[in-house]
Amino acid sequence: MKTDLYVEVLDTTLRDGEQTPGVSFTPKEKLDIARMLRRLKVDRIEIGSARVSDGEGDGVKKILAWSNDHDNPEKLEILGFVDGGRSVDWIRNKGGKVINLLCKGSRNHCEIQLKKTPERHLADIRKEIEKALSAGLKVNLYLEDWSSGVTDSFEYVLSMVSFLKDLPVERFMLCDTLGKMDVAGLEKALTLMNSAFPQLHYDFHGHNDYNMACANALTAVECGISGVHCTINGLGERAGNLDLAQFAVAVRDFSHRQVHIVEKELHHASSLLEALSGKRCAWNAPVVGSDVFTQTCGVHADGDRKGDLYCNKLLPERFVRQRDYALGKLSGKASIDRTLELMGGELLSPELREKVLNEVIRLGDRKKAVTPADLPFIISNVMRTPEAVRLRIVDFEIVSRRHGFPKAHVVLEFDGRQVEDTARGDGGYDALIKAVRKCLKQFSLSMPKLLDYQVRIPPGGRTDALVETTITWKGDDGRNVVTSGVDSDQLVAAAVATEKILNLMIHGRNDG
């Protein structure tokens, strides 16, 4: 069988990804996601399901209208059903060009769920294909639960594909619907399919119930599969689908084949889907997780300083990210030096570095999250100098009412001069920031861009528990900067984190 160098990637975030519990995209969000997927250079996009809802129809129409102006609508596919032509009519009326027809790839699904004989199901599929072709649609076939079919009833799969192989079907899409296959089983199944029908174009659609989706997809690639289905952040039912970022880098780094995916867009795509879906990635998710380019152990920082000894091919620069070195009880002197280097600060004398390290370890033992942005303040405290803190939020008052916008009054001090101002906002912290921004203008200073705001409260339900507020900002040099504050009052903790970023910004500009 001829194997193309490039593997087609079908992204099914807009269809299968919406099966994630609690996830539903508006028509505008669907269009935004489709545009983002095109920037990623995904080969094909499954943009929705036929006959689901009015909102689904609006989203599909928006994407197809945009594609007619900017792209090839044949790269946009819609799930349809064997339903007497109703899916075909729905897709045609929306302007679609491709139907992904859902068929039963195992005898159990055919006989138990549909309550049909295989012969009846095949006859219905054939009629549906003929209706789709007469409506001007191209046809791909999903073999749902194919993984069960090839292990439990291969004669059913064999007879089904034998019956359909001579019809004008573009792709046979082989589904591990329950995420139950392992690498050896998938390799055997694909070898059987390729031997029986070498002329067909196969896609692999994997789920991640046993955390095998990426390994299975890579096996499918090595077996010569033509296309692979993914979702952003692995969104999908149960344990989710194959994660696009993980698959893209695995193909590039571990196979003889390629994908068209633009790696520098992967983190942006992941962040967009986090925002729109409300589902955060795991902190250790490969490529896109918040901590995957952070070294914690001092030995690792030392090895990286001496020769990048703890780096692999997944360099953060591939994905427009940066390597960081966490500070805590496992830190070493190299961690301190490496962090200062990345921040553009001067290295410390051995004596001062030892004192700073001891303070970092002390804070780490108390379960205090020490961020790189805390380091200048720790150094200042160890040296007993006030240089790191030139700007202070001296005082603030926030008034919130059930009916009405919160109002904040802020007193700010910079190099001994105090100013104050008030502002209204959509929330307490928003009002605080707007008042701070007004004060900063009086010193010809500005606020950095806020990227993320998280609050961590220890479990147990105590209302007087300490709150840790962690804020991510976009620094002047384009790097992300994380600051945190701890207090029993969430807004006070947020004010501490805000004060830190302002001092870091002032310090950096003066150094420049």
C-alpha positions in Angstrom: 0.0 0.0 0.0 1.3 3.5 -0.9 1.8 5.7 2.1 1.8 9.4 1.8 4.4 11.4 3.6 1.8 13.7 5.2 -0.9 12.4 7.5 -4.3 14.2 7.1 -5.5 15.6 10.4 -9.3 15.9 10.9 -10.1 18.1 13.9 -13.4 17.1 15.5 -13.5 19.6 18.4 -16.6 21.2 17.1 -18.4 17.9 16.9 -17.0 15.2 19.2 -15.4 17.8 21.5 -18.9 19.1 22.3 -19.7 15.8 23.8 -17.5 16.8 26.8 -19.8 17.2 29.8 -20.8 20.8 30.2 -19.4 22.0 26.9 -21.5 23.8 24.3 -20.2 26.4 21.9 -22.3 29.3 20.6 -22.4 29.9 16.8 -19.9 32.7 17.1 -17.6 30.6 19.2 -17.8 27.8 16.7 -16.7 30.3 14.0 -13.8 31.5 16.1 -12.6 28.0 16.7 -12.8 27.1 13.0 -10.7 30.2 12.1 -8.2 29.2 14.8 -8.0 25.6 13.4 -7.3 27.0 9.9 -4.3 29.0 11.4 -3.2 25.7 12.8 -3.3 24.3 9.3 -5.6 21.4 10.2 -6.4 19.6 6.9 -10.0 19.0 7.6 -12.6 20.1 10.2 -15.7 18.3 11.4 -17.9 21.3 12.1 -21.0 19.7 13.7 -23.8 17.2 13.6 -26.9 17.2 11.4 -30.3 17.8 12.9 -29.1 18.5 16.5 -30.5 22.0 17.2 -31.2 25.4 15.8 -28.0 26.7 17.4 -26.0 23.9 15.7 -27.5 24.8 12.4 -26.6 28.5 12.9 -23.0 27.6 13.8 -22.6 25.3 10.7 -24.0 28.0 8.4 -21.7 30.7 9.8 -18.6 28.5 9.3 -19.7 27.4 5.8 -20.4 31.0 4.7 -17.0 32.1 6.0 -15.3 29.2 4.2 -16.9 30.1 0.9 -15.2 33.4 1.2 -11.9 32.4 2.6 -11.3 28.6 2.2 -12.4 25.4 0.6 -15.8 24.2 1.9 -14.9 20.6 1.0 -12.5 20.7 3.9 -15.5 21.1 6.3 -17.4 17.9 7.2 -20.6 17.3 9.0 -21.7 14.2 10.9 -24.9 12.6 9.4 -27.0 9.6 10.1 -28.7 6.8 8.2 -32.1 8.4 8.6 -33.9 8.2 5.2 -32.2 11.3 3.8 -33.0 13.8 6.5 -29.4 14.4 7.4 -28.5 14.7 3.7 -31.2 17.4 3.3 -30.1 19.2 6.4 -26.5 19.4 5.3 -27.4 20.4 1.8 -29.7 23.1 3.0 -26.9 24.5 5.2 -24.5 24.6 2.3 -22.4 21.6 3.3 -20.3 19.6 0.8 -19.3 16.6 2.8 -21.2 14.1 5.0 -19.5 11.8 7.5 -22.1 9.1 7.6 -22.3 7.2 10.9 -22.6 3.4 10.4 -22.3 0.5 12.8 -18.8 -1.1 12.7 -19.6 -4.0 15.0 -22.3 -6.6 14.9 -23.4 -5.8 18.4 -24.1 -2.2 17.6 -26.0 -3.2 14.5 -28.2 -5.9 16.0 -28.7 -4.6 19.5 -28.8 -0.8 19.1 -30.4 -0.6 15.6 -32.2 -3.9 15.9 -31.4 -4.6 12.3 -29.8 -7.5 10.4 -26.4 -6.7 8.8 -28.0 -7.1 5.4 -30.7 -4.5 6.2 -28.2 -2.0 7.7 -26.0 -2.3 4.6 -29.0 -1.8 2.3 -30.0 1.4 4.2 -26.4 2.6 4.1 -26.3 2.2 0.3 -29.5 4.2 -0.1 -28.1 6.9 2.1 -25.0 7.1 0.1 -27.0 7.3 -3.2 -29.1 10.1 -1.7 -26.0 12.0 -0.6 -24.4 11.7 -4.0 -27.5 12.8 -5.8 -27.5 15.9 -3.5 -24.0 16.7 -4.6 -22.3 15.7 -1.3 -19.1 13.7 -0.9 -19.3 10.8 1.5 -17.0 9.5 4.2 -18.1 6.5 6.4 -17.7 6.3 10.1 -17.4 2.6 11.2 -18.6 3.2 14.8 -17.2 0.7 17.3 -14.9 -0.8 14.7 -12.4 -1.8 17.4 -15.0 -4.1 18.9 -16.0 -5.3 15.4 -12.5 -6.4 14.4 -11.9 -8.3 17.7 -15.4 -9.8 18.2 -17.0 -10.1 14.8 -14.4 -9.5 12.0 -16.5 -11.4 9.5 -19.1 -8.6 10.0 -16.5 -5.9 9.3 -15.2 -7.8 6.3 -18.6 -8.3 4.7 -19.5 -4.7 5.4 -16.4 -3.2 3.8 -16.6 -5.7 0.9 -20.2 -4.5 0.2 -19.3 -0.8 0.3 -15.7 -0.7 -1.1 -16.8 -0.2 -4.7 -19.2 2.6 -3.9 -17.9 6.2 -4.2 -16.9 6.6 -0.6 -13.9 8.9 0.0 -12.8 7.6 3.4 -13.5 4.7 5.7 -13.1 6.1 9.3 -12.1 3.4 11.7 -13.3 4.2 15.3 -11.9 2.9 18.6 -15.2 4.3 20.1 -14.5 2.9 23.6 -10.8 3.5 23.7 -10.2 -0.2 24.3 -7.4 -1.0 21.8 -3.8 -1.4 22.6 -0.9 -0.9 20.2 -0.5 -4.6 19.4 -4.2 -5.1 18.8 -4.5 -2.1 16.6 -1.4 -3.0 14.5 -2.9 -6.5 13.9 -6.3 -5.0 13.0 -4.9 -2.5 10.6 -2.7 -5.1 8.9 -5.8 -7.2 8.3 -7.7 -4.2 6.9 -4.8 -3.2 4.6 -4.3 -6.8 3.4 -8.0 -7.2 2.6 -8.7 -3.8 1.1 -5.3 -2.1 0.2 -6.9 0.4 -2.2 -9.0 2.1 0.5 -8.4 5.4 2.3 -8.5 4.9 6.0 -8.8 7.3 8.9 -8.3 6.4 12.6 -10.6 7.9 15.2 -9.3 7.1 18.7 -10.6 7.7 22.3 -8.4 7.9 25.4 -10.1 5.7 28.0 -6.9 3.8 28.8 -4.6 6.8 27.9 -3.6 4.9 24.8 -5.0 7.3 22.1 -1.7 8.9 21.2 0.3 5.6 21.2 -2.5 4.0 19.1 -2.5 6.9 16.6 1.2 6.8 16.2 0.9 3.0 15.5 -1.8 3.8 12.9 0.6 6.3 11.3 3.3 3.7 11.1 0.8 1.2 9.6 0.1 3.7 6.8 -3.2 5.2 7.9 -4.2 8.2 5.7 -5.9 10.3 8.3 -6.1 10.8 12.0 -8.9 12.5 14.1 -8.0 14.8 17.0 -9.5 17.4 19.3 -7.9 20.4 20.9 -7.0 19.6 24.5 -8.3 16.1 24.0 -11.9 17.3 24.5 -14.5 14.6 24.2 -16.7 12.1 26.0 -15.5 10.2 29.1 -11.7 10.4 29.0 -11.7 12.4 25.8 -10.3 12.0 22.3 -6.8 12.0 20.9 -5.2 15.4 21.8 -4.0 17.3 18.7 -0.9 18.8 20.3 0.4 15.5 21.6 -0.3 13.8 18.3 1.3 16.5 16.2 4.6 16.4 18.1 4.7 12.6 18.4 4.4 12.2 14.6 7.2 14.7 14.0 9.5 13.4 16.6 8.9 9.6 16.5 7.8 8.7 12.9 9.0 8.9 9.4 5.9 10.9 8.4 4.7 14.5 8.8 1.7 16.7 9.6 1.0 20.2 8.4 0.2 21.5 11.9 1.8 24.8 12.9 3.4 24.1 16.3 3.6 27.8 17.3 -0.2 28.0 17.3 -0.8 25.0 19.6 -0.6 26.8 22.9 -2.8 29.7 21.7 -5.3 27.1 20.4 -5.3 25.3 23.8 -5.8 28.6 25.7 -8.7 29.6 23.5 -10.4 26.3 24.0 -9.8 26.5 27.8 -11.6 29.9 27.8 -14.5 28.9 25.5 -15.1 25.4 27.0 -14.5 26.2 30.7 -12.4 23.1 30.9 -8.8 23.7 32.0 -6.0 21.5 30.9 -4.1 19.4 33.4 -1.0 21.3 34.7 1.1 18.4 33.3 -0.6 18.0 29.9 2.2 17.5 27.3 3.1 20.6 25.2 0.2 22.9 26.5 0.1 22.2 30.3 1.0 25.2 32.5 4.0 23.4 34.2 5.5 21.2 31.5 8.4 23.6 30.8 9.2 24.2 34.4 12.1 22.5 36.2 11.9 22.2 39.9 14.9 20.2 41.0 18.1 22.1 41.6 20.2 19.3 40.0 18.2 19.8 36.8 18.8 23.5 36.8 22.5 22.9 37.3 22.5 20.4 34.4 20.7 22.8 32.1 23.2 25.6 32.9 26.1 23.4 32.1 24.8 22.0 28.9 21.0 21.6 28.6 21.4 18.1 30.1 17.7 17.9 31.1 16.1 19.1 27.8 14.6 16.9 25.2 13.2 17.7 21.7 10.2 19.4 23.2 11.9 22.7 23.6 9.5 25.5 24.7 10.6 27.7 21.9 8.9 25.3 19.4 5.6 26.4 20.9 6.3 30.1 21.6 6.7 29.3 25.3 9.5 29.7 27.8 11.5 27.5 30.3 11.1 28.4 33.9 12.7 27.2 37.1 10.4 26.7 40.1 11.6 27.8 43.5 10.9 25.8 46.6 12.5 23.3 49.0 14.0 21.3 46.2 15.7 24.3 44.7 19.5 24.6 44.6 21.9 27.5 44.0 21.6 26.8 40.2 17.8 27.3 40.4 18.4 30.8 41.9 21.0 31.7 39.3 19.0 30.3 36.4 15.9 32.2 37.4 17.8 35.5 37.8 19.4 34.9 34.3 16.0 34.4 32.7 14.6 37.5 34.5 17.6 39.6 33.3 18.9 40.2 36.8 22.4 40.1 38.1 23.9 37.0 39.7 24.3 37.1 43.5 27.5 36.7 45.5 27.9 33.2 47.0 27.1 34.5 50.5 24.0 36.3 49.5 22.9 33.5 47.2 23.1 31.0 50.2 20.9 33.3 52.3 18.4 33.7 49.5 18.3 29.9 49.0 17.7 29.2 52.7 14.8 31.6 52.6 13.3 30.0 49.5 13.6 26.6 51.1 12.1 27.9 54.4 9.1 29.2 52.4 8.8 26.0 50.5 8.7 24.0 53.7 5.7 26.1 54.7 3.9 25.1 51.5 4.3 28.7 50.2 4.3 28.8 46.4 7.4 30.8 45.5 7.3 32.2 42.0 10.2 33.7 40.1 8.6 37.1 40.5 8.9 36.7 44.3 12.7 36.5 44.1 13.5 40.2 44.0 11.4 40.7 47.1 13.1 37.8 48.9 16.5 39.2 47.9 15.5 42.7 49.2 14.3 41.2 52.5 17.5 39.2 53.0 19.6 42.3 52.3 17.2 44.4 54.4 17.0 47.0 51.7 13.8 48.6 50.3 14.9 48.8 46.7 12.5 46.1 45.4 9.5 48.0 46.8 9.2 51.5 45.4 5.5 51.4 44.8 2.9 50.5 47.4 -0.8 50.1 47.5 -1.0 51.9 50.8 -4.7 51.4 51.3 -7.9 50.6 49.5 -11.6 50.3 50.1 -14.1 48.4 47.9 -17.8 48.7 48.2 -20.0 46.1 46.6 -23.8 46.0 46.4 -26.2 43.4 45.1 -27.7 46.0 42.7 -25.0 48.3 41.3 -21.4 48.3 40.3 -18.6 47.8 42.8 -16.6 51.0 43.7 -13.0 51.1 44.8 -11.0 53.9 46.4 -7.2 53.4 46.3 -4.3 55.2 47.9 -1.0 54.6 46.0 2.5 55.6 47.0 5.5 55.8 44.6 8.9 56.9 45.8 7.4 58.6 48.8 4.6 60.5 46.9 1.0 59.5 47.6 -2.0 59.9 45.3 -5.5 58.5 45.4 -8.4 57.9 43.1 -11.7 56.0 42.7 -13.3 53.9 40.0 -16.2 51.6 39.3 -15.8 48.1 37.8 -17.7 45.0 36.9 -16.3 43.3 40.0 -14.3 44.2 43.1 -10.9 43.5 41.6 -11.9 45.1 38.3 -12.8 48.3 40.2 -9.5 48.1 42.2 -7.4 47.8 39.0 -9.2 50.7 37.3 -8.6 52.9 40.3 -4.9 51.8 40.4 -4.6 52.6 36.7 -5.9 56.1 37.3 -3.3 56.6 40.1 -0.5 55.2 37.9 -1.3 57.8 35.2 -0.3 60.5 37.6 3.2 58.9 37.7 3.2 58.3 33.9 3.1 54.6 34.6 0.8 51.9 33.1 -0.6 48.5 34.0 0.7 45.4 32.3 -1.8 43.1 30.6 -3.5 40.6 32.8 -3.6 37.1 31.3 -5.0 34.8 34.0 -6.3 35.1 37.6 -6.6 32.1 39.9 -7.6 31.7 43.5 -6.6 28.8 45.7 -8.3 28.1 49.0 -7.3 25.1 51.2 -10.0 22.4 51.4 -12.1 22.2 54.6 -14.6 24.9 54.2 -13.2 27.4 56.7 -14.3 30.9 55.9 -11.2 32.4 57.6 -8.7 30.2 55.7 -5.7 31.8 54.0 -6.3 32.5 50.3 -3.6 32.5 47.6 -4.3 34.6 44.6 -2.0 33.9 41.6 -2.1 36.3 38.6 -0.3 35.8 35.3 0.8 39.0 33.4 2.4 39.8 30.1 5.7 41.4 30.8 7.3 44.2 28.9 9.7 41.7 27.2 6.8 39.5 26.1 7.4 36.8 28.7 4.7 35.7 31.1 5.2 36.8 34.7 3.4 35.2 37.6 2.9 37.0 40.9 1.0 35.8 43.9 -0.3 37.1 47.2 -1.5 35.4 50.4 -4.1 36.7 52.8 -7.3 35.7 54.5 -9.0 38.3 52.3 -9.0 37.4 48.6 -8.9 41.0 47.4 -6.0 41.9 49.7 -4.1 38.9 48.3 -4.9 40.1 44.8 -3.6 43.6 45.7 -0.3 42.1 47.0 0.1 40.2 43.7 -0.7 43.4 41.8 1.8 45.4 43.8 4.5 42.9 43.0 4.1 43.1 39.2 4.1 46.9 39.4 7.4 46.9 41.3 8.9 44.4 38.9 7.8 46.5 36.0 9.4 49.6 37.5 12.6 47.8 38.4 12.9 46.4 34.9 12.4 49.7 33.2 14.9 51.4 35.3 17.5 48.7 34.6 16.8 49.2 30.9 
